[in-house]
């Protein structure tokens, strides 16, 4: 699944807090995740959590994701305008203080 890939692609074993990730518990109980009443992932807040990786947030193909905060980590790669296609319900995003490249269209 994409959350498992995201965890591995961002060196999840080395995060400051990875409580619950890849465990048998429902993903809504994993650190940094929040779900709606239907169990759909709507928020991910993993700021300042020692995530490292290349283009990792493109693994997050959750169309119901409304808030994404990956700021203050060591993520890198190019941010491209096509990301908006799979994050179309996103209301808030903070990916500052990483090492992303590219430009906003």
Secondary structure, DSSP 8 states (H G I E B T S, - for coil): -HHHHHHHHTTGGGSS--TTTTSSS-GGGSTTEEE-TTS-EEEEE-TTS--EEESGGGG---TT--EEE--SSEEEEE--TTHHHH-TT--EEE--SSEEES---
